[in-house]
Amino acid sequence: MRKTLMTAFTLAAFSSAANADYRSSVDEDGCWDARDSYGANCMTLVDAHRENGRAEVTYKNKCSQRIYARICLTRVGKADSCGQSSMRPGQEFTWYTHSSAGQQSARSIGSTSTSNDWVCTGKVRGWRN
Protein backbone atom coordinates (compact mmCIF):
# COMPACT_ATOMS: atom_id res chain seq x y z
CA MET A 1 0.00 0.00 0.00
CA ARG A 2 2.77 2.45 0.95
CA LYS A 3 4.68 1.92 -2.30
CA THR A 4 1.51 2.18 -4.40
CA LEU A 5 0.43 5.37 -2.69
CA MET A 6 3.88 6.91 -2.97
CA THR A 7 3.87 6.20 -6.70
CA ALA A 8 0.39 7.70 -7.03
CA PHE A 9 1.39 11.04 -5.53
CA THR A 10 2.45 13.68 -7.99
CA LEU A 11 4.81 16.62 -7.64
CA ALA A 12 3.92 20.01 -9.07
CA ALA A 13 7.15 21.96 -9.33
CA PHE A 14 8.23 25.49 -10.19
CA SER A 15 10.81 25.94 -12.89
CA SER A 16 11.92 29.10 -14.59
CA ALA A 17 15.27 28.01 -15.93
CA ALA A 18 15.74 24.30 -16.44
CA ASN A 19 19.35 23.13 -16.39
CA ALA A 20 20.53 26.33 -14.70
CA ASP A 21 22.69 26.15 -11.63
CA TYR A 22 22.07 28.07 -8.43
CA ARG A 23 24.35 31.05 -9.22
CA SER A 24 22.88 31.64 -12.66
CA SER A 25 19.26 31.50 -11.54
CA VAL A 26 19.33 33.82 -8.47
CA ASP A 27 17.50 37.07 -9.18
CA GLU A 28 17.78 40.52 -7.59
CA ASP A 29 15.44 39.48 -4.74
CA GLY A 30 17.44 36.36 -3.88
CA CYS A 31 14.87 34.06 -5.49
CA TRP A 32 15.95 31.10 -7.61
CA ASP A 33 14.34 28.17 -9.37
CA ALA A 34 14.95 25.47 -6.68
CA ARG A 35 16.45 23.12 -9.24
CA ASP A 36 19.81 21.40 -9.22
CA SER A 37 22.40 21.74 -11.99
CA TYR A 38 20.69 18.90 -13.90
CA GLY A 39 17.30 20.64 -13.84
CA ALA A 40 15.75 18.32 -11.23
CA ASN A 41 13.65 19.75 -8.43
CA CYS A 42 15.55 20.24 -5.16
CA MET A 43 12.51 19.06 -3.21
CA THR A 44 12.15 15.29 -3.47
CA LEU A 45 9.48 13.01 -2.06
CA VAL A 46 11.02 10.64 0.51
CA ASP A 47 7.91 9.15 2.12
CA ALA A 48 4.15 9.09 1.60
CA HIS A 49 1.52 6.97 3.23
CA ARG A 50 -2.18 6.93 3.96
CA GLU A 51 -3.96 4.92 6.58
CA ASN A 52 -7.44 5.18 8.11
CA GLY A 53 -8.05 8.51 6.34
CA ARG A 54 -4.81 10.09 7.56
CA ALA A 55 -2.26 10.99 4.89
CA GLU A 56 1.32 12.03 5.52
CA VAL A 57 4.06 13.08 3.10
CA THR A 58 7.70 13.96 3.69
CA TYR A 59 9.94 15.87 1.30
CA LYS A 60 13.66 16.57 1.52
CA ASN A 61 15.77 19.42 0.17
CA LYS A 62 18.51 17.63 -1.77
CA CYS A 63 20.24 20.83 -2.90
CA SER A 64 23.03 22.76 -1.19
CA GLN A 65 21.00 25.97 -0.87
CA ARG A 66 17.93 27.01 1.10
CA ILE A 67 14.46 26.57 -0.42
CA TYR A 68 10.91 27.45 0.62
CA ALA A 69 8.26 24.75 0.23
CA ARG A 70 4.48 24.36 0.18
CA ILE A 71 2.69 21.03 0.54
CA CYS A 72 -1.09 20.63 0.17
CA LEU A 73 -3.13 17.51 0.90
CA THR A 74 -6.71 17.20 -0.32
CA ARG A 75 -9.42 16.38 2.21
CA VAL A 76 -12.82 14.80 1.67
CA GLY A 77 -15.52 17.49 1.78
CA LYS A 78 -13.14 20.13 3.15
CA ALA A 79 -10.63 22.67 1.93
CA ASP A 80 -7.12 21.45 1.23
CA SER A 81 -4.75 21.27 4.17
CA CYS A 82 -1.58 23.19 3.27
CA GLY A 83 1.66 23.92 5.07
CA GLN A 84 4.71 25.96 4.18
CA SER A 85 8.24 25.89 5.52
CA SER A 86 11.77 26.91 4.70
CA MET A 87 14.13 23.99 4.19
CA ARG A 88 17.86 24.12 4.74
CA PRO A 89 20.06 21.77 2.67
CA GLY A 90 19.29 18.17 3.65
CA GLN A 91 16.30 19.15 5.80
CA GLU A 92 12.99 17.28 5.63
CA PHE A 93 9.48 18.76 5.79
CA THR A 94 6.53 16.55 6.76
CA TRP A 95 2.86 17.48 6.42
CA TYR A 96 -0.18 15.41 7.35
CA THR A 97 -3.95 15.66 7.49
CA HIS A 98 -6.99 13.63 8.50
CA SER A 99 -10.00 12.99 6.22
CA SER A 100 -7.57 12.65 3.35
CA ALA A 101 -8.78 12.22 -0.20
CA GLY A 102 -5.39 10.76 -1.10
CA GLN A 103 -4.09 13.48 -3.40
CA GLN A 104 -1.37 16.01 -2.78
CA SER A 105 0.66 18.71 -4.44
CA ALA A 106 4.00 20.24 -3.57
CA ARG A 107 6.07 23.08 -4.90
CA SER A 108 9.22 24.91 -3.97
CA ILE A 109 11.13 28.07 -4.74
CA GLY A 110 14.67 28.98 -3.82
CA SER A 111 14.94 31.88 -1.39
CA THR A 112 18.27 33.08 -0.07
CA SER A 113 16.72 35.05 2.80
CA THR A 114 13.81 34.36 5.15
CA SER A 115 12.76 37.99 4.81
CA ASN A 116 12.14 37.43 1.09
CA ASP A 117 10.23 34.12 1.21
CA TRP A 118 6.92 35.86 0.46
CA VAL A 119 8.52 37.95 -2.28
CA CYS A 120 9.78 34.76 -3.92
CA THR A 121 6.49 32.86 -3.57
CA GLY A 122 4.72 35.79 -5.21
CA LYS A 123 6.74 35.07 -8.35
CA VAL A 124 5.29 31.57 -8.66
CA ARG A 125 1.96 31.50 -10.47
CA GLY A 126 -0.73 29.86 -8.34
CA TRP A 127 1.40 29.56 -5.17
CA ARG A 128 -1.20 31.19 -2.93
CA ASN A 129 -4.25 29.45 -4.46
N, CA, C and O of each residue as an XYZ file, in Angstrom:
516
protein
N       0.828     -1.191      0.000
C       0.000      0.000      0.000
C       0.871      1.252      0.000
O       0.613      2.185     -0.761
N       1.905      1.281      0.851
C       2.766      2.453      0.953
C       3.441      2.748     -0.382
O       3.466      3.898     -0.820
N       3.987      1.725     -1.031
C       4.680      1.915     -2.302
C       3.712      2.379     -3.382
O       4.046      3.257     -4.178
N       2.517      1.798     -3.416
C       1.514      2.180     -4.401
C       1.087      3.624     -4.205
O       0.978      4.380     -5.170
N       0.846      4.008     -2.962
C       0.426      5.373     -2.688
C       1.532      6.357     -3.028
O       1.272      7.413     -3.605
N       2.769      6.016     -2.672
C       3.882      6.910     -2.965
C       3.993      7.131     -4.470
O       4.247      8.251     -4.914
N       3.807      6.084     -5.249
C       3.868      6.195     -6.699
C       2.720      7.049     -7.233
O       2.881      7.763     -8.223
N       1.565      6.974     -6.576
C       0.390      7.703     -7.035
C       0.492      9.202     -6.793
O      -0.129      9.987     -7.510
N       1.261      9.603     -5.802
C       1.393     11.035     -5.526
C       2.149     11.719     -6.661
O       3.054     11.142     -7.263
N       1.765     12.940     -6.934
C       2.452     13.680     -7.991
C       3.077     14.935     -7.416
O       2.636     15.440     -6.383
N       4.100     15.438     -8.083
C       4.806     16.620     -7.638
C       4.625     17.726     -8.659
O       5.008     17.586     -9.821
N       4.035     18.833     -8.213
C       3.919     20.006     -9.067
C       5.078     20.920     -8.702
O       5.187     21.339     -7.550
N       5.933     21.234     -9.645
C       7.155     21.964     -9.329
C       7.269     23.243    -10.131
O       6.743     23.356    -11.238
N       7.967     24.204     -9.547
C       8.230     25.488    -10.188
C       9.543     25.399    -10.939
O      10.525     24.870    -10.418
N       9.567     25.905    -12.141
C      10.811     25.938    -12.893
C      10.808     27.132    -13.822
O       9.914     27.284    -14.654
N      11.811     27.976    -13.675
C      11.917     29.105    -14.586
C      13.124     28.967    -15.501
O      13.194     29.613    -16.546
N      14.062     28.137    -15.115
C      15.267     28.006    -15.926
C      15.829     26.602    -15.784
O      16.763     26.374    -15.016
N      15.267     25.677    -16.514
C      15.740     24.303    -16.435
C      17.212     24.238    -16.820
O      17.674     24.981    -17.686
N      17.930     23.355    -16.176
C      19.354     23.134    -16.391
C      20.238     24.309    -15.993
O      21.402     24.363    -16.390
N      19.711     25.242    -15.223
C      20.535     26.333    -14.702
C      21.073     25.914    -13.342
O      20.443     25.124    -12.639
N      22.225     26.436    -12.973
C      22.686     26.153    -11.631
C      22.258     27.289    -10.708
O      21.704     28.295    -11.152
N      22.520     27.112     -9.439
C      22.073     28.073     -8.433
C      22.521     29.499     -8.763
O      21.695     30.411     -8.798
N      23.814     29.697     -9.003
C      24.345     31.049     -9.215
C      23.721     31.751    -10.417
O      23.512     32.964    -10.385
N      23.425     31.010    -11.463
C      22.882     31.643    -12.664
C      21.383     31.895    -12.584
O      20.837     32.624    -13.413
N      20.707     31.303    -11.601
C      19.263     31.498    -11.540
C      18.814     32.435    -10.412
O      17.624     32.739    -10.329
N      19.709     32.901     -9.549
C      19.331     33.817     -8.468
C      19.023     35.192     -9.052
O      19.817     35.746     -9.813
N      17.851     35.741     -8.685
C      17.501     37.071     -9.184
C      17.832     38.147     -8.150
O      18.420     37.859     -7.108
N      17.452     39.373     -8.448
C      17.780     40.519     -7.587
C      17.139     40.445     -6.205
O      17.594     41.126     -5.287
N      16.092     39.637     -6.035
C      15.435     39.484     -4.736
C      15.950     38.269     -3.966
O      15.474     37.985     -2.866
N      16.908     37.558     -4.529
C      17.436     36.363     -3.876
C      16.584     35.136     -4.123
O      16.702     34.143     -3.405
N      15.724     35.193     -5.133
C      14.867     34.063     -5.492
C      15.552     33.269     -6.599
O      16.219     33.838     -7.463
N      15.380     31.952     -6.564
C      15.953     31.100     -7.612
C      15.034     29.920     -7.849
O      14.089     29.710     -7.088
N      15.290     29.157     -8.877
C      14.339     28.166     -9.374
C      14.226     26.871     -8.573
O      13.409     26.022     -8.929
N      15.000     26.682     -7.521
C      14.945     25.471     -6.676
C      15.158     24.197     -7.486
O      14.507     23.178     -7.257
N      16.074     24.280     -8.427
C      16.450     23.117     -9.239
C      17.952     22.925     -9.131
O      18.704     23.881     -8.941
N      18.376     21.678     -9.255
C      19.806     21.402     -9.223
C      20.423     21.666    -10.599
O      19.724     22.079    -11.523
N      21.707     21.432    -10.733
C      22.399     21.744    -11.990
C      21.958     20.854    -13.151
O      22.285     21.133    -14.305
N      21.214     19.781    -12.852
C      20.687     18.904    -13.898
C      19.245     19.248    -14.257
O      18.660     18.627    -15.144
N      18.674     20.229    -13.576
C      17.298     20.639    -13.838
C      16.261     19.922    -13.003
O      15.065     20.160    -13.173
N      16.688     19.048    -12.101
C      15.751     18.315    -11.235
C      15.363     19.177    -10.040
O      16.154     19.988     -9.560
N      14.142     18.990     -9.572
C      13.651     19.748     -8.431
C      14.465     19.424     -7.186
O      14.774     18.260     -6.929
N      14.813     20.445     -6.415
C      15.549     20.238     -5.161
C      14.704     19.506     -4.121
O      15.242     18.804     -3.265
N      13.398     19.667     -4.193
C      12.509     19.063     -3.207
C      12.062     17.698     -3.718
O      11.346     17.609     -4.715
N      12.480     16.642     -3.038
C      12.153     15.293     -3.473
C      11.295     14.577     -2.433
O      11.481     14.748     -1.228
N      10.365     13.784     -2.916
C       9.484     13.012     -2.056
C      10.271     11.843     -1.464
O      10.841     11.041     -2.204
N      10.304     11.744     -0.127
C      11.019     10.643      0.510
C      10.082      9.655      1.193
O      10.473      8.515      1.445
N       8.858     10.067      1.495
C       7.910      9.146      2.116
C       6.494      9.663      1.916
O       6.251     10.869      1.950
N       5.569      8.746      1.709
C       4.151      9.089      1.603
C       3.350      7.872      2.009
O       3.595      6.766      1.527
N       2.400      8.076      2.889
C       1.519      6.975      3.229
C       0.167      7.494      3.693
O       0.018      8.639      4.118
N      -0.810      6.601      3.591
C      -2.185      6.927      3.956
C      -2.779      5.725      4.666
O      -2.705      4.594      4.184
N      -3.362      5.989      5.809
C      -3.956      4.915      6.579
C      -5.113      5.466      7.404
O      -4.974      6.485      8.081
N      -6.256      4.787      7.344
C      -7.442      5.184      8.110
C      -7.812      6.655      7.906
O      -8.203      7.339      8.851
N      -7.685      7.138      6.653
C      -8.054      8.511      6.338
C      -7.011      9.554      6.662
O      -7.224     10.737      6.397
N      -5.889      9.149      7.229
C      -4.807     10.089      7.556
C      -3.696      9.916      6.525
O      -3.179      8.816      6.328
N      -3.340     11.013      5.876
C      -2.256     10.989      4.889
C      -1.084     11.795      5.423
O      -1.260     12.803      6.108
N       0.107     11.331      5.098
C       1.321     12.029      5.524
C       2.346     11.938      4.407
O       2.542     10.871      3.826
N       2.997     13.046      4.105
C       4.061     13.080      3.103
C       5.278     13.776      3.690
O       5.158     14.680      4.518
N       6.443     13.343      3.252
C       7.703     13.957      3.686
C       8.548     14.236      2.454
O       8.741     13.366      1.605
N       9.041     15.444      2.372
C       9.937     15.874      1.303
C      11.272     16.271      1.903
O      11.356     16.631      3.077
N      12.313     16.202      1.088
C      13.656     16.571      1.524
C      14.278     17.537      0.518
O      14.090     17.393     -0.690
N      15.015     18.512      1.021
C      15.769     19.418      0.168
C      17.107     18.762     -0.140
O      17.965     18.653      0.736
N      17.287     18.325     -1.379
C      18.511     17.629     -1.768
C      19.584     18.585     -2.318
O      20.675     18.148     -2.682
N      19.275     19.867     -2.375
C      20.242     20.831     -2.901
C      21.081     21.447     -1.776
O      20.796     21.262     -0.593
N      22.105     22.173     -2.171
C      23.032     22.757     -1.192
C      22.672     24.190     -0.816
O      23.464     24.886     -0.180
N      21.481     24.630     -1.208
C      21.004     25.974     -0.871
C      19.619     25.886     -0.242
O      18.932     24.874     -0.377
N      19.222     26.924      0.428
C      17.930     27.012      1.104
C      16.786     27.124      0.089
O      16.908     27.805     -0.929
N      15.666     26.439      0.388
C      14.462     26.572     -0.423
C      13.271     26.846      0.491
O      13.363     26.691      1.709
N      12.167     27.248     -0.100
C      10.914     27.453      0.624
C       9.877     26.557     -0.039
O       9.746     26.556     -1.263
N       9.139     25.792      0.765
C       8.264     24.751      0.227
C       6.824     24.921      0.677
O       6.547     25.495      1.730
N       5.914     24.411     -0.142
C       4.483     24.361      0.176
C       3.976     22.970     -0.193
O       4.194     22.490     -1.306
N       3.298     22.334      0.757
C       2.685     21.030      0.539
C       1.202     21.161      0.837
O       0.826     21.731      1.861
N       0.355     20.641     -0.042
C      -1.091     20.629      0.173
C      -1.605     19.198      0.027
O      -1.221     18.475     -0.893
N      -2.471     18.809      0.941
C      -3.135     17.510      0.896
C      -4.626     17.746      0.767
O      -5.196     18.560      1.495
N      -5.263     17.035     -0.159
C      -6.711     17.197     -0.323
C      -7.434     16.453      0.793
O      -6.968     15.427      1.287
N      -8.597     17.004      1.177
C      -9.420     16.380      2.211
C     -10.823     16.179      1.672
O     -11.308     16.974      0.867
N     -11.465     15.129      2.111
C     -12.816     14.798      1.674
C     -13.795     15.828      2.255
O     -13.910     15.973      3.472
N     -14.497     16.541      1.358
C     -15.521     17.485      1.784
C     -15.014     18.715      2.516
O     -15.803     19.424      3.141
N     -13.732     18.982      2.453
C     -13.145     20.128      3.154
C     -12.119     20.799      2.252
O     -11.726     20.257      1.219
N     -11.699     21.982      2.660
C     -10.633     22.675      1.934
C      -9.323     21.898      2.090
O      -9.140     21.154      3.053
N      -8.433     22.082      1.143
C      -7.122     21.449      1.229
C      -6.410     21.863      2.513
O      -6.607     22.969      3.018
N      -5.602     20.982      3.021
C      -4.752     21.268      4.174
C      -3.355     21.552      3.644
O      -2.720     20.669      3.066
N      -2.870     22.775      3.833
C      -1.583     23.186      3.274
C      -0.642     23.672      4.368
O      -1.067     24.257      5.364
N       0.627     23.422      4.162
C       1.657     23.915      5.069
C       2.835     24.417      4.271
O       3.098     23.948      3.163
N       3.548     25.378      4.843
C       4.710     25.960      4.184
C       5.866     26.016      5.166
O       5.668     26.189      6.368
N       7.074     25.868      4.644
C       8.241     25.892      5.516
C       9.494     26.162      4.696
O       9.581     25.788      3.527
N      10.458     26.813      5.326
C      11.772     26.911      4.698
C      12.480     25.588      4.952
O      12.195     24.899      5.932
N      13.400     25.240      4.068
C      14.131     23.985      4.188
C      15.611     24.235      3.912
O      15.996     24.601      2.802
N      16.418     24.035      4.924
C      17.864     24.124      4.743
C      18.335     22.907      3.936
O      17.585     21.940      3.800
N      19.541     22.935      3.408
C      20.056     21.773      2.674
C      19.966     20.501      3.530
O      20.393     20.490      4.685
N      19.410     19.441      2.953
C      19.286     18.171      3.651
C      18.112     18.065      4.611
O      17.846     16.982      5.134
N      17.411     19.151      4.853
C      16.300     19.149      5.803
C      15.048     18.533      5.197
O      14.795     18.662      3.999
N      14.256     17.853      6.048
C      12.986     17.280      5.631
C      11.828     18.114      6.148
O      11.943     18.790      7.170
N      10.712     18.061      5.434
C       9.479     18.759      5.789
C       8.344     17.755      5.649
O       8.112     17.215      4.567
N       7.638     17.506      6.750
C       6.533     16.549      6.760
C       5.229     17.289      6.996
O       5.155     18.191      7.831
N       4.201     16.901      6.252
C       2.865     17.475      6.418
C       1.860     16.334      6.441
O       2.002     15.361      5.700
N       0.843     16.453      7.291
C      -0.178     15.406      7.345
C      -1.546     16.025      7.550
O      -1.671     17.182      7.952
N      -2.575     15.233      7.265
C      -3.948     15.658      7.493
C      -4.829     14.440      7.703
O      -4.489     13.327      7.300
N      -5.962     14.670      8.339
C      -6.985     13.633      8.495
C      -8.057     13.865      7.431
O      -8.057     14.910      6.780
N      -8.950     12.931      7.247
C     -10.004     12.990      6.224
C      -9.400     13.156      4.831
O      -9.943     13.872      3.990
N      -8.298     12.503      4.604
C      -7.572     12.653      3.352
C      -8.310     12.042      2.176
O      -8.914     10.974      2.282
N      -8.249     12.745      1.050
C      -8.783     12.220     -0.202
C      -7.701     11.480     -0.981
O      -7.983     10.879     -2.018
N      -6.473     11.521     -0.489
C      -5.392     10.756     -1.100
C      -4.613     11.456     -2.192
O      -3.802     10.824     -2.869
N      -4.839     12.740     -2.381
C      -4.094     13.476     -3.401
C      -3.297     14.581     -2.726
O      -3.681     15.082     -1.669
N      -2.194     14.954     -3.343
C      -1.371     16.013     -2.783
C      -0.656     16.773     -3.879
O      -0.546     16.304     -5.012
N      -0.179     17.940     -3.532
C       0.664     18.712     -4.442
C       1.756     19.359     -3.615
O       1.580     19.624     -2.426
N       2.877     19.608     -4.251
C       4.001     20.245     -3.574
C       4.738     21.114     -4.563
O       4.815     20.805     -5.752
N       5.274     22.195     -4.064
C       6.072     23.083     -4.903
C       7.132     23.744     -4.047
O       7.016     23.803     -2.823
N       8.156     24.235     -4.699
C       9.222     24.913     -3.967
C       9.800     26.032     -4.815
O       9.682     26.053     -6.040
N      10.425     26.952     -4.115
C      11.126     28.073     -4.741
C      12.385     28.309     -3.909
O      12.357     28.194     -2.684
N      13.460     28.631     -4.564
C      14.666     28.975     -3.822
C      14.547     30.384     -3.269
O      14.062     31.287     -3.950
N      14.987     30.570     -2.041
C      14.940     31.875     -1.395
C      16.171     31.999     -0.502
O      16.333     31.238      0.452
N      17.026     32.951     -0.811
C      18.275     33.081     -0.070
C      18.097     33.731      1.297
O      19.002     33.683      2.129
N      16.936     34.339      1.534
C      16.717     35.054      2.796
C      15.296     34.838      3.298
O      14.344     34.924      2.522
N      15.147     34.558      4.582
C      13.805     34.363      5.152
C      12.937     35.594      4.960
O      11.721     35.477      4.809
N      13.539     36.761      4.964
C      12.756     37.989      4.813
C      12.171     38.132      3.405
O      11.282     38.957      3.190
N      12.650     37.354      2.461
C      12.141     37.428      1.085
C      11.329     36.212      0.665
O      10.989     36.088     -0.511
N      11.007     35.311      1.589
C      10.226     34.123      1.214
C       8.931     34.508      0.513
O       8.596     33.928     -0.519
N       8.205     35.468      1.052
C       6.920     35.859      0.456
C       7.107     36.602     -0.857
O       6.247     36.532     -1.734
N       8.215     37.309     -1.002
C       8.519     37.948     -2.280
C       8.724     36.855     -3.333
O       8.189     36.936     -4.439
N       9.495     35.850     -2.979
C       9.784     34.760     -3.920
C       8.533     33.959     -4.263
O       8.318     33.634     -5.431
N       7.704     33.632     -3.273
C       6.494     32.858     -3.567
C       5.538     33.642     -4.450
O       4.770     33.047     -5.206
N       5.571     34.957     -4.368
C       4.724     35.792     -5.215
C       5.111     35.708     -6.683
O       4.331     36.095     -7.554
N       6.287     35.215     -6.959
C       6.739     35.071     -8.347
C       6.321     33.743     -8.968
O       6.543     33.515    -10.157
N       5.721     32.874     -8.173
C       5.291     31.573     -8.658
C       3.781     31.603     -8.881
O       3.010     31.751     -7.933
N       3.370     31.464    -10.124
C       1.963     31.500    -10.468
C       1.197     30.410     -9.712
O       1.575     29.239     -9.748
N       0.124     30.803     -9.033
C      -0.726     29.860     -8.339
C      -0.239     29.432     -6.957
O      -0.883     28.596     -6.324
N       0.872     29.974     -6.469
C       1.404     29.560     -5.168
C       0.379     29.744     -4.052
O       0.221     28.867     -3.203
N      -0.301     30.857     -4.052
C      -1.197     31.186     -2.933
C      -2.629     30.730     -3.166
O      -3.512     31.092     -2.388
N      -2.889     29.961     -4.193
C      -4.246     29.445     -4.456
C      -4.521     28.234     -3.603
O      -5.606     27.658     -3.679
